[in-house]
Amino acid sequence: MHTIRLDPLGEEHLDGLAALVDDPDVQRFTRVPVPPPPDMPRRWLARYEQGRLDGSCEGFAVVDRGTGAFLGLALAPAIDQEGRTAELGYVVAPGARGRGVASAALSQLTDWALSELGALRLELIIDVDNAASKRVAGRCGYEREGMLRSVHVKQGLRADVEMWARLAERRIGYTQAE
Ligand SMILES: CC(C)(COP(=O)(O)OP(=O)(O)OC[C@H]1O[C@@H](n2cnc3c(N)ncnc32)[C@H](O)[C@@H]1OP(=O)(O)O)[C@@H](O)C(=O)NCCC(=O)NCCS
């Protein structure tokens, strides 16, 4: 697998973010608005900086361990602290695709969410046509739970999406207090 590390998203990643928002696959398969507003990279960063403070989300840059180059994003766009559940996501810069970066990033992000967040359930919401992303999910131990039809993804886009999830334990039962 590719040698990467996850760094907390910061000002130094604004150029990297700017290079992602115009990519056709990012526009097709993520919640980035189309067309992206000119200040989209800064909005993206502000959202994750705020989320880090209030615990509602967390964002990391995926960085090449050797060169320090920005390769993409590993995100927890929605964290439910009480429910110990998080939605995760990932984006790889077009020039870095096809060599295991997303799989390495999701693997590290999953470890972080299970250990640091103490999450019991991790979710990925993947467009039915996003074959590469489904491959990444399966490789990292996520299982497809089902398909949700005509989900509102963003303005102007409803899509059929799949719910993929990974649990901290194989099965968590509900224990009723006696
Ligand atoms: C999806 C995405 C993150 C994958 O990044 P990546 O670094 O290329 O992923 P990896 O190299 O780790 O793995 C991709 C896997 O999908 C496979 N793949 C790539 N394109 C494919 C396609 N069109 N159909 C089927 N499989 C495909 C690759 O062969 C690889 O599988 P393998 O390692 O078993 O051969 C990247 O394409 C991306 O950023 N897309 C736009 C944003 C996005 O869709 N994010 C996910 C939202 S849920």
Ligand as a Chemical Component Dictionary entry (heavy atoms), coordinates in Angstrom:
data_LIG
# 
_chem_comp.id                   LIG 
_chem_comp.type                 NON-POLYMER 
_chem_comp.pdbx_formal_charge   0 
_chem_comp.three_letter_code    LIG 
# 
loop_
_chem_comp_atom.comp_id 
_chem_comp_atom.atom_id 
_chem_comp_atom.alt_atom_id 
_chem_comp_atom.type_symbol 
_chem_comp_atom.charge 
_chem_comp_atom.model_Cartn_x 
_chem_comp_atom.model_Cartn_y 
_chem_comp_atom.model_Cartn_z 
_chem_comp_atom.pdbx_ordinal 
LIG C1  C1  C 0 -12.762 7.019  -5.544  1  
LIG C2  C2  C 0 -11.323 7.513  -5.343  2  
LIG C3  C3  C 0 -11.203 8.134  -3.956  3  
LIG C4  C4  C 0 -10.362 6.317  -5.490  4  
LIG O1  O1  O 0 -9.047  6.774  -5.217  5  
LIG P1  P1  P 0 -7.760  5.863  -5.606  6  
LIG O2  O2  O 0 -6.592  6.365  -4.830  7  
LIG O3  O3  O 0 -7.639  5.798  -7.073  8  
LIG O4  O4  O 0 -8.203  4.451  -5.033  9  
LIG P2  P2  P 0 -7.302  3.145  -4.866  10 
LIG O5  O5  O 0 -6.158  3.205  -5.844  11 
LIG O6  O6  O 0 -6.991  2.946  -3.425  12 
LIG O7  O7  O 0 -8.326  1.998  -5.261  13 
LIG C5  C5  C 0 -9.180  2.146  -6.353  14 
LIG C6  C6  C 0 -9.698  0.766  -6.706  15 
LIG O8  O8  O 0 -10.775 0.906  -7.627  16 
LIG C7  C7  C 0 -10.443 0.279  -8.843  17 
LIG N1  N1  N 0 -11.032 1.126  -9.873  18 
LIG C8  C8  C 0 -10.638 2.331  -10.293 19 
LIG N2  N2  N 0 -11.471 2.794  -11.236 20 
LIG C9  C9  C 0 -12.419 1.841  -11.392 21 
LIG C10 C10 C 0 -13.554 1.723  -12.222 22 
LIG N3  N3  N 0 -13.907 2.685  -13.057 23 
LIG N4  N4  N 0 -14.292 0.586  -12.099 24 
LIG C11 C11 C 0 -13.966 -0.389 -11.256 25 
LIG N5  N5  N 0 -12.897 -0.322 -10.427 26 
LIG C12 C12 C 0 -12.145 0.790  -10.499 27 
LIG C13 C13 C 0 -8.940  0.222  -8.873  28 
LIG O9  O9  O 0 -8.490  -0.825 -9.709  29 
LIG C14 C14 C 0 -8.653  -0.062 -7.407  30 
LIG O10 O10 O 0 -8.936  -1.394 -7.043  31 
LIG P3  P3  P 0 -7.739  -2.460 -6.869  32 
LIG O11 O11 O 0 -6.699  -1.795 -6.038  33 
LIG O12 O12 O 0 -8.374  -3.615 -6.216  34 
LIG O13 O13 O 0 -7.255  -2.700 -8.240  35 
LIG C15 C15 C 0 -10.952 8.582  -6.426  36 
LIG O14 O14 O 0 -11.243 8.064  -7.691  37 
LIG C16 C16 C 0 -11.666 9.902  -6.231  38 
LIG O15 O15 O 0 -11.176 10.778 -5.512  39 
LIG N6  N6  N 0 -12.841 10.082 -6.885  40 
LIG C17 C17 C 0 -13.611 11.313 -6.773  41 
LIG C18 C18 C 0 -14.162 11.544 -5.366  42 
LIG C19 C19 C 0 -14.942 10.350 -4.867  43 
LIG O16 O16 O 0 -15.649 9.679  -5.597  44 
LIG N7  N7  N 0 -14.813 10.092 -3.558  45 
LIG C20 C20 C 0 -15.549 9.008  -2.906  46 
LIG C21 C21 C 0 -16.928 9.458  -2.548  47 
LIG S1  S1  S 0 -17.847 8.137  -1.784  48 
# 
loop_
_chem_comp_bond.comp_id 
_chem_comp_bond.atom_id_1 
_chem_comp_bond.atom_id_2 
_chem_comp_bond.value_order 
_chem_comp_bond.pdbx_ordinal 
LIG C1  C2  SING 1  
LIG C2  C3  SING 2  
LIG C2  C4  SING 3  
LIG C2  C15 SING 4  
LIG C4  O1  SING 5  
LIG O1  P1  SING 6  
LIG P1  O2  DOUB 7  
LIG P1  O3  SING 8  
LIG P1  O4  SING 9  
LIG O4  P2  SING 10 
LIG P2  O5  DOUB 11 
LIG P2  O6  SING 12 
LIG P2  O7  SING 13 
LIG O7  C5  SING 14 
LIG C5  C6  SING 15 
LIG C6  O8  SING 16 
LIG C6  C14 SING 17 
LIG O8  C7  SING 18 
LIG C7  N1  SING 19 
LIG C7  C13 SING 20 
LIG N1  C8  SING 21 
LIG N1  C12 SING 22 
LIG C8  N2  DOUB 23 
LIG N2  C9  SING 24 
LIG C9  C10 SING 25 
LIG C9  C12 DOUB 26 
LIG C10 N3  SING 27 
LIG C10 N4  DOUB 28 
LIG N4  C11 SING 29 
LIG C11 N5  DOUB 30 
LIG N5  C12 SING 31 
LIG C13 O9  SING 32 
LIG C13 C14 SING 33 
LIG C14 O10 SING 34 
LIG O10 P3  SING 35 
LIG P3  O11 DOUB 36 
LIG P3  O12 SING 37 
LIG P3  O13 SING 38 
LIG C15 O14 SING 39 
LIG C15 C16 SING 40 
LIG C16 O15 DOUB 41 
LIG C16 N6  SING 42 
LIG N6  C17 SING 43 
LIG C17 C18 SING 44 
LIG C18 C19 SING 45 
LIG C19 O16 DOUB 46 
LIG C19 N7  SING 47 
LIG N7  C20 SING 48 
LIG C20 C21 SING 49 
LIG C21 S1  SING 50 
# 
